[in-house]
Amino acid sequence: MMAALAVFSRHRNTFLIDAALLTALYLLPSFSHVTALPLYMLEPMRVALIIALLFTNRANAYFIAFTIPLASSMITGHPVPLKALLMAIELCILVASYSYLLQRLRIPAFAALTAAILLSKVTYYTMKYAAMGFGLLGGSLVSTPLQTQVVLGVGTAAVFALVEFCRTKTR
């Protein structure tokens, strides 16, 4: 029991952030139905992942990246399981490429996150196109307009970079 309390104490902030992110994501479909707003277009899974990248560690970011789409699929039935797997891969690629660009190549946070989002999106749409070509997925290739995705991606990266800049400046 003491060991469990010690682990919780050491990782308390990560646990609390994860709980808040998961609660918000699980309640989002209900809030979307109540308000009739298509909140999925704001890419809440990516926003949650970026919050995890900012305020927790990389291992936790991978955990969030892989489990959020799969948990959403199991709990709400959306997205379908194969699409959830593709989304999980997309989000894991985002974490990996962001970490590589930031730590190994020393690219600034804004540029690293923008490039990571772009790379993960290209990978996702390539995998989705292949799955549709094999008849494993139906529907349209792009459900959220590309212009919206670009604005959200750059906007998210800008906010992320600003928060990261403020955090490093105060250290």
C-alpha positions as CSV (number, residue, x, y, z in Angstrom):
1,M,0.0,0.0,0.0
2,M,2.8,2.4,0.9
3,A,4.5,1.7,-2.5
4,A,1.3,2.5,-4.3
5,L,0.9,5.8,-2.4
6,A,4.6,6.6,-3.2
7,V,4.0,6.0,-6.9
8,F,0.8,8.1,-6.8
9,S,2.5,10.9,-5.0
10,R,5.4,10.9,-7.5
11,H,3.1,11.0,-10.5
12,R,0.1,12.8,-9.0
13,N,0.1,15.6,-11.6
14,T,0.2,13.2,-14.5
15,F,-2.7,11.2,-13.0
16,L,-4.8,14.3,-12.4
17,I,-4.1,15.7,-15.9
18,D,-5.0,12.3,-17.4
19,A,-8.2,12.1,-15.4
20,A,-9.2,15.6,-16.5
21,L,-8.4,14.9,-20.1
22,L,-10.2,11.6,-20.2
23,T,-13.3,12.9,-18.4
24,A,-13.5,15.9,-20.8
25,L,-13.1,13.6,-23.8
26,Y,-15.7,11.1,-22.6
27,L,-18.2,13.9,-21.9
28,L,-17.5,15.7,-25.2
29,P,-20.0,13.6,-27.2
30,S,-22.8,14.3,-24.8
31,F,-22.0,18.0,-24.8
32,S,-21.9,17.9,-28.6
33,H,-25.3,16.3,-28.7
34,V,-26.8,18.7,-26.2
35,T,-25.4,21.8,-28.0
36,A,-25.7,20.4,-31.5
37,L,-22.2,21.6,-32.2
38,P,-19.8,19.4,-34.2
39,L,-17.1,19.5,-31.6
40,Y,-15.2,16.7,-33.2
41,M,-14.1,19.2,-35.9
42,L,-12.0,20.8,-33.2
43,E,-9.9,17.6,-33.0
44,P,-10.3,17.2,-29.3
45,M,-8.1,14.0,-29.2
46,R,-5.1,15.9,-30.7
47,V,-5.7,18.8,-28.2
48,A,-5.8,16.4,-25.3
49,L,-2.6,14.8,-26.6
50,I,-0.9,18.2,-26.9
51,I,-1.9,19.0,-23.3
52,A,-0.3,15.7,-22.3
53,L,2.8,16.6,-24.2
54,L,3.0,20.0,-22.4
55,F,2.2,19.0,-18.9
56,T,3.3,15.3,-18.5
57,N,6.0,13.1,-19.9
58,R,6.5,11.5,-23.2
59,A,5.6,8.0,-22.0
60,N,2.3,9.3,-20.8
61,A,1.8,11.1,-24.1
62,Y,2.2,7.8,-25.9
63,F,-0.3,6.2,-23.5
64,I,-2.8,9.0,-24.2
65,A,-2.2,8.9,-28.0
66,F,-2.8,5.2,-28.2
67,T,-5.6,4.7,-25.8
68,I,-7.9,7.7,-26.4
69,P,-9.1,6.7,-29.9
70,L,-9.5,3.1,-28.9
71,A,-11.3,3.9,-25.7
72,S,-13.6,6.2,-27.6
73,S,-14.4,3.5,-30.1
74,M,-15.2,1.0,-27.3
75,I,-17.2,3.4,-25.2
76,T,-19.1,5.5,-27.7
77,G,-18.8,3.4,-30.9
78,H,-17.2,6.2,-32.7
79,P,-14.8,6.0,-34.5
80,V,-15.2,2.5,-35.9
81,P,-12.4,0.2,-34.5
82,L,-10.2,0.3,-37.6
83,K,-10.4,4.0,-37.9
84,A,-9.6,4.3,-34.1
85,L,-6.5,2.2,-34.7
86,L,-5.4,4.5,-37.6
87,M,-6.1,7.5,-35.3
88,A,-4.0,6.0,-32.5
89,I,-1.1,5.4,-35.0
90,E,-1.5,9.0,-36.2
91,L,-1.3,10.4,-32.7
92,C,1.7,8.1,-31.8
93,I,3.5,9.4,-34.9
94,L,2.8,12.9,-33.8
95,V,4.4,12.3,-30.4
96,A,7.4,10.5,-31.9
97,S,8.1,13.0,-34.6
98,Y,7.6,16.0,-32.3
99,S,10.0,14.5,-29.8
100,Y,12.6,13.7,-32.5
101,L,12.4,17.2,-34.0
102,L,12.5,19.0,-30.7
103,Q,15.1,17.0,-28.9
104,R,17.4,15.6,-31.6
105,L,17.2,18.3,-34.3
106,R,16.6,21.2,-31.8
107,I,13.8,22.7,-33.9
108,P,11.7,25.3,-32.0
109,A,8.4,24.0,-30.5
110,F,6.1,25.7,-33.0
111,A,7.9,24.4,-36.0
112,A,8.4,21.0,-34.5
113,L,4.7,20.6,-33.6
114,T,3.5,22.0,-36.9
115,A,5.7,19.5,-38.8
116,A,4.7,16.7,-36.5
117,I,1.0,17.4,-37.1
118,L,1.6,17.5,-40.8
119,L,3.5,14.3,-40.9
120,S,1.0,12.5,-38.7
121,K,-1.9,13.8,-40.9
122,V,-0.2,12.7,-44.1
123,T,0.4,9.2,-42.6
124,Y,-3.2,9.0,-41.3
125,Y,-4.7,9.9,-44.7
126,T,-2.4,7.5,-46.5
127,M,-3.4,4.6,-44.2
128,K,-7.1,5.6,-44.5
129,Y,-6.8,5.8,-48.3
130,A,-5.3,2.3,-48.4
131,A,-7.9,0.9,-46.0
132,M,-10.7,2.4,-48.2
133,G,-9.0,1.0,-51.3
134,F,-9.1,-2.5,-49.8
135,G,-12.7,-2.1,-48.8
136,L,-12.0,-2.1,-45.1
137,L,-13.4,1.4,-44.5
138,G,-16.3,3.3,-46.1
139,G,-17.2,6.9,-46.2
140,S,-15.2,9.8,-47.4
141,L,-11.5,10.2,-47.2
142,V,-11.7,13.6,-45.5
143,S,-14.5,14.3,-43.1
144,T,-13.2,17.6,-41.6
145,P,-12.4,20.1,-44.3
146,L,-8.7,20.5,-44.9
147,Q,-8.8,24.3,-44.4
148,T,-10.2,23.7,-40.9
149,Q,-7.5,21.1,-40.2
150,V,-4.8,23.5,-41.3
151,V,-6.1,26.4,-39.2
152,L,-6.6,24.2,-36.2
153,G,-3.1,22.6,-36.6
154,V,-1.3,25.9,-36.9
155,G,-3.4,27.5,-34.2
156,T,-2.8,24.6,-31.9
157,A,0.9,24.6,-32.6
158,A,1.0,28.4,-31.9
159,V,-0.7,28.1,-28.6
160,F,1.5,25.2,-27.7
161,A,4.6,27.1,-28.6
162,L,3.4,30.1,-26.6
163,V,2.8,28.0,-23.5
164,E,6.1,26.2,-23.9
165,F,7.9,29.6,-24.3
166,C,6.3,30.9,-21.1
167,R,7.1,27.8,-19.2
168,T,10.8,27.8,-20.2
169,K,11.1,31.6,-19.6
170,T,9.9,31.2,-16.0
171,R,12.3,28.4,-15.2
